[in-house]
Structure formats: structure tokens, C-alpha cells
């Protein structure tokens, strides 16, 4: 039996990076999946890959900053599989730059995607889970959600906010049997990491030198931690921030 056997899971931000790897990990662990992201083509490609492996999968293209799109993502799970047991809210974006250099438009977009988007997902997922009296949700924060560094201030502010949303949702919904946690990746192979390498080729080696495991994480490593949080094996875990960062903050 896989960790997510017989679970219906919505995966938001599934098209690339950690999200795409999470889709593969969750499917291997037995979940029926609804994959959601902006790129319909990327979703269909990933869904086709999983379906060829015999996994149950549906897709729902949309933007997490749109309330109607997010509602449709959640409704797709209920319409296709009859319920929603778990959700991984992983859609997000980054913006490099010192705080005084970030434009107002970029600041607003960061908060729209990384904070409002998580709130909209939580609201719609909880609409279904509260009616069912059960469920597990994991949001993606970052080590930047509890540790500052230069050049990522606006992004880090959004990830602090995700932790606040998570902890409040855990308090609000725990009495109904719904768990809400967050995972906090450190340096992980992703488009964001590629952008950091282009901006400062020495940045990643400097960070790795101070990390106990001395390596960049993979999307699959983050996804395995999320699968555990979503599973019944984490039944007494809620409101937690789980670092998956090779000891970056140790």
C-alpha cells in the first residue's frame, strides 16, 4: 500500500519543477490526481505520462489568482472522483532584487500569486473538506519563510505569509479533523535556482558550503516529504513547517 493509496489529491502548480515531480511521486504512492496549473499543454503532457502508467488523473488548467479558476480546480476533483482528500498548494513565483529595487507591479504580482493564490486554494479546498469533516492540505513556503537573506525580500515576505495562513488554517479547521501544514524547501533544482545561477554564479556554491548535506535538493525529495504530510501517517501533525533543505538552517 502506498502512502496515498485511495486518496484523491489536488496538486496546484503541477506543470513544472517540484509540482511535476510531486505528481509522479503521488501517483506512485497510489493517489488519484487532479493536476492544476496555468499551462494546459504542460498539464496534458504530464497527465498523459501518468495515465500511460495506469494512474487515475484529471487536469484543470487555470490561474490561482482567479477565484473562479480555483473553484473549478476543486470542483473537478469532486466531479471526477467524488471527493477531495488532500491538496498540495504549490503554485508560486519569485522575484530577484533588493527591496528598494522591486517595482510596485512586481510586488503586487508576487503577493497575488504567492499569498492570495494560496488563500483562494485554501478557501475552496476547505469548502469541500469542511463539509466532509476530513482532509489534509500542504502549502509550499520556503526557508525564506523564516530566514532572511539579501536580494529576495519581497519573495520572502510572501513565504512568511504562507506560514501565517497555514498556522491559522490549522487552528480554524483542526477541530473538524482537517490538517494544514507547510513544507519549506531550501535550494532545490528549479527555474528559480536557474535564475539565481544566472544572476550570481557563485551564490549556490556559497550556500552549499554551509549546508550539512552539501547538495541541492530535488523536486522528488520535497515531494516525498509532502506525501508523508498528506498521508494518514502524519495524522497528529498540523500547523507544522517541515524544512526540506539539507540542513540549510541548522
N, C-alpha and C positions, 0 to 999 in steps of 0.2 A: 504494500500500500504506500502510495506517495504521500508527501506531506499535505497535498491539496486534493487528494482523491475525493471525488464527488462534490467539489466546491465550484461555485460559479463566481468567477473573478473578473472585474472590470479593470483594465490596465490602460490608464490615461497617459499619453506620451509614449506610445508603444513603437513608433516608427523607426527610431534610431537609438544608438548608444545603450545606456542602461535599460531603457524601456524594451528595446528589441531583444536584448539578452534575457530580460525578465520573462518575456513571452515564451521563450524557448525553455527556460527553467521551470516556469509554472506549468507549462504543458507536460513536460517530462514528469512533474510531480502529480499529475493527474487532474489538473483543473480544466474545466470548460471555460473558455476565454471570450471576452469581448474586448477587442483591440480598438483603441481610440487615439486619434492624432489628427493634425491638420491635413496631412498628405494622404489622400485616398489611394494613390498609386502605390505608395510605400506600404500602406496597410494591407492592400490586396496581395502584394507580393509576399509579405510575411505570413499572411493568413493561408495563402496557397502552400507555402512551405510546410506549415504546421498541419494543414489538412492532409497533405500527402503522407504525413507520418501517422495518420489515423486519429488526430486530435480534433475535438469539437471546438470550433472557433467561429466567431462572427465579428464584423467590423462596423464602426460608426465614426465616419470622418466628421471633424468639427473643431471649433476653436474654443479653448477653455475660458476665454473672456466673454463668450456669448452664453447667456443663461439658457436660451432655447436649445443651443447645440449640446450643452452639458446635460440638460434634461433628456434629450434624445439618446445620448450615450447610455444613461442609466435605464431608460425605457427599453432600449434594445436588449439589454440583459434579461429583463423581466419577460419581454415578448418572446425572445428566442429560447430561454432556458427556464423560465418560470419563477426565478428568484434572483437575489444578489447576496452572496455570502461574504464576499471580500472585494476590496478595491485598493489599487495602488495608484496614488495620485503623483505622477512622476513628470508631468509636463512642466517645462521651465525654460528660462533663458538666462544669459549672463551679459554683462557689460563691463569691459575693462575700462579703467580710468580713475584718476583721483577724484574725490568727491566734488571738488570745486570745478572740475572739468566736465562733469556729466551734464548733458543738456536736460532741460525740463521734460522734453518729449521722451528722451530715453529713460529718465527716472520714472515717468508715468507709465511707460510701456512695461518696464520691469515689474512694477507693483501690480499692474493689470494682469500680467501672466502669472507671476510667481506667488502673489498673495490673493488677489481677487479670484484668480483661476482655481486655487486650492479651496477657497471658501465656497465657490459655486459648486465644485465637485462634492465637497463635504455636505453641503445643503441637500443636494439631490440624492446622494447615496444614503444619507440619513433618513430622508423621506421614506425610502423603501425599507431600510433596516429597522427603523423605529417601529414601523407597522408590523414587522416580522418578529421583533423582540430579540434579534441576534445579528451579529455581523462583526467584521474586523476590517479596519482601514489603516493603511500605511501611507504617510506623506513623505515626500523627499525633501529634506532640508540639506544640510551640508556642515562640514566642520566650521565653515564660515558663519553658521548659525549661532555659534557660541565662542568663536575665536576670531579676533580681528586681524587684519593684515592690510598693508598698503595696496591701493590700486583696484580694490574690489568693493569699496564701501557701500555703494547702492545695492549691489547684488547681495552682499552680506546682510544688509538691513532687511531685505525681503526674506532671507533664510532664518533670521531671528524671528520674524513674524510668523513663519510657518510653524516654528516650535510653539509659539504662543497659541496659535489656532489649535494645534494638536492637543496641547495640555488642557485647554478649555473644553474642547470637544470630548476629551476623555472624562472630564468631570460631569459634563452635561448628560452623557449617554451611557456611562458605566452602569448606573442603576437599572438600565434596560437590557443589560447583557451585551452591549456593543463596546468593543475595544478600539482605541485610536492611538496609534504610535507613529513615530517618525524615524527614518533612517538617515544617518548623517555621513555620507561618503566623504573621503578625503580625495587626494589626487587619483583620478580614475580615468582610464582611456576613454576619451570623448572628444566631441568637437570643441568644447570649452578648453580642454587641455591642449588641443592642437593650436588654438588661438593664443594661449599663453606661451607656447613654444615659439610661435612666430614673433610675438611681441618681445619676449625676453628668453633667448635660447638657454640661458643659464638658470632660469627660475626653477625648473623641475629638478635638475640635479642638486641644487642647493637644498630644496625641500627634502629630497630623498636622503641626503646625507644625515639629516637629523631624525629620520624615521627608523624605529627599531627593525622593521621588516625590509627596509631599503628597496622598496619596489612600488611602482604604480599599480593600483588596483585594477581589476577588470569588472566589466558590467555583470558578468556571471557571479562574481564574488559578492557584489552588492545584492543581486537578485536572490541568491541563496539565503542571505540574512532576511530579506523581505518575505520570502516564502515561509520562513520559520515564524515570523511575527504574524503573518496571516493565518497560520495553521493553529489547530487546537492544541499543539504542544506548547504554545505561548499563552495558554488560557488565563494565566494570572498576571499577564503583562499588559499594562495600559498606561498611557501618558508618558511613555519612555522615549528617550532619544538614544538610539543604538548607533554608536560610532562604527563605521566600517572603513578604516583609514590607516591600517598598517601601523598603528601606534603613533600617528602624527601628533596627537595632542597629549601623549603620555608624559 
